[in-house]
Amino acid sequence: MAKKSARKPNAAFMKPVTPDGVLSAVVGAKPLPRTELTKKLWDYIKKNGLQDKKDRKMINADASLKAVFGGKSKVSMFEMTKLVSNHVS
């Protein structure tokens, strides 16, 4: 039986992206891979207690995140990744 090779991370995910001014207020300004960016975003959300208590899929935005989320005060975690991609280059 052939040994399964370890899954290689997608190169596109590992390529550093640069957060714009709005997003860098939350995750910092230096370029980082998308995976790290998402991790930092979640650290921020958890540190500030922004995950909805009843519906864990929803993120309640504070002032910094509201700017990232295009003015929305509540987004789903799936919508969040889409909105964040508007703020990286």
SVG drawing of the C-alpha trace seen along z (x, -y; Angstrom):
<svg xmlns="http://www.w3.org/2000/svg" viewBox="-28 -53 34 55">
<polyline fill="none" stroke="black" stroke-width="0.4" points="0.0,0.0 1.5,-3.3 2.1,-5.9 0.0,-9.0 2.1,-12.1 1.5,-15.0 -0.7,-17.6 1.2,-20.6 -0.2,-24.0 -1.5,-25.9 1.2,-28.3 -1.4,-31.1 -2.3,-30.9 1.4,-31.1 2.2,-34.1 2.4,-37.2 -0.4,-39.8 -0.2,-43.4 -3.1,-44.7 -4.4,-48.2 -4.6,-51.0 -8.1,-49.9 -7.1,-46.3 -3.6,-47.1 -5.3,-48.8 -6.4,-45.2 -3.6,-42.9 -0.6,-45.2 0.9,-46.7 3.6,-44.2 2.9,-41.7 1.9,-38.2 0.5,-35.0 -3.3,-34.8 -3.3,-32.0 -1.5,-34.2 -3.8,-37.1 -6.8,-35.0 -5.2,-33.8 -4.5,-37.3 -8.0,-38.4 -9.4,-35.5 -7.0,-36.4 -8.3,-40.0 -12.0,-38.8 -11.4,-36.4 -9.4,-38.9 -12.1,-41.5 -15.0,-39.1 -16.6,-39.9 -17.8,-36.4 -21.6,-36.3 -22.5,-34.4 -25.7,-32.8 -24.7,-32.3 -21.0,-31.4 -20.8,-31.8 -21.5,-35.5 -18.9,-38.2 -20.0,-41.5 -17.8,-44.3 -16.2,-46.9 -15.2,-50.3 -12.0,-48.9 -13.7,-45.8 -16.7,-47.8 -14.3,-49.7 -12.9,-46.4 -16.5,-45.0 -17.6,-47.9 -19.7,-49.5 -21.6,-46.3 -22.0,-45.7 -22.5,-41.9 -21.1,-39.4 -20.8,-35.7 -17.3,-34.1 -17.7,-33.2 -18.6,-36.7 -15.7,-38.0 -13.1,-36.3 -14.7,-37.7 -14.7,-41.2 -11.2,-41.0 -9.9,-40.0 -11.0,-43.5 -8.4,-45.0 -5.3,-43.1 -3.0,-43.5"/>
</svg>
